[in-house]
Amino acid sequence: MSFERIKEKLNILADAAKYDVSCSSSGSKRSNKNKGLGNATGMGICHSYTEDGRCVSLLKILLTNHCIFDCVYCVTRKSNDVQRAAFKVEEVVSLTMNFYRRNYIEGLFLSSGIFKSADYTMERLVAVAKKLRLEENFNGYIHLKSIPGASDELMREAGLYADRLSVNIEIPTKSGLKKLAPDKNFEDFVKPMDKVKNEIIQFKAEKKIIKSTPVYAPAGQSTQMIVGATGESDFQVMRTADHFYNNFNLKRVYYSGYVPISNDSRLPQLGSAVPMLRENRLYQTDWLMRFYGFHVNEIVNKVHPFLDLDIDPKLSWALRNMHEFPIDVNTAEKRLLARIPGVGMRSVHKIIYARKFRKLNMDHLKKIGIATNRAQYFISCASNQLQLPDLTPERLKSIILQKSKSKYTGLLSNQLSLF
């Protein structure tokens, strides 16, 4: 096939893949061996930034954008009038190797529309990974998108060659999925996720006994939800995420704001895409649940079904629970320190270590790196002499927002003065 035709396919199928954001690879460690090509490390491979600021990249494409389904929210739905294309297995392998050798990428993220059947599609995704590993001796990162409804045998084989597997549950609620994707069954999403979870557990147990047991999906599995396509609340979104974290041992849940691509009456008439700020607040909530010890019902619930877009979810929780404060940073346990607005987990560990040697005051806390413009209203320490009148949560929120605006306005003025 001509170079121009390959390039045309790449343009079509790379553009179609941009709607899938679940491409993180953190957690995978696949070291190079037998003089192979590439490495996948725990730093992760995706179009993102690592903790040390390094930008990493991967070839992110669809195997095909042909699809037998007609999901209203999907750009590749069968009724959509878009240019169609499909890669052969050998073409994806060749592209991956050539891009890697030129240092354009560090791995592959491969998804696909569903053509013919789930098994037919999944078999070809697995064939790409298998060919890369066994024939090309490729040890870089591979993330395969699992196809809902694929057989257990194919899911098992996929995990032997891929670093991460993921099944996008797409819509947070069963009713929403039935409305916008009536041809799909919610259980078809759950089955492969359950299979992967059980295989990971089994392989880890076997490896403790037999060291030569291969690693199965070392970076685990993830999923993605479209937010705003069915009018669900943040509470419904995060409750679904919590369910999958607890029952399927997911590494990550990704949240993708719905982008209007259809005038179908079943879709909400948003006028524009879901605000990026809403996505950001959902990710912040996800972080609080996974690393800060918050339960989903503490942040969003039936009384407060939507996240406050003006302030971060931890500050919002604190303002609704003023009876929990102030917290003494010199005596409080780790769980309580993590609930102070403006105090991250790194700062929590620094506080616990530093207070072994002396009583901490506000100057110490500033040097540790906490955001005192927020934290000062929720803590007590050796030198915190701040005497506040009885402030309502609404008034305190206003004060914090005003100080934040003044801070950023000042930074902007200083930057402009340089010119």
PyMOL commands that set and color helices and strands:
alter all, ss='L'
color gray80, all
select helices_A, chain A and resi 3-19+89-101+118-134+152-161+174-180+186-209+234-248+276-291+296-299+313-320+322-324+334-337+345-354+362-368+372-375+393-417
alter helices_A, ss='H'
color red, helices_A
select strands_A, chain A and resi 48-49+55-56+59-62+107-111+141-145+164-166+221-227+252-257+327-328+379-380
alter strands_A, ss='S'
color yellow, strands_A
deselect
rebuild
show_as cartoon
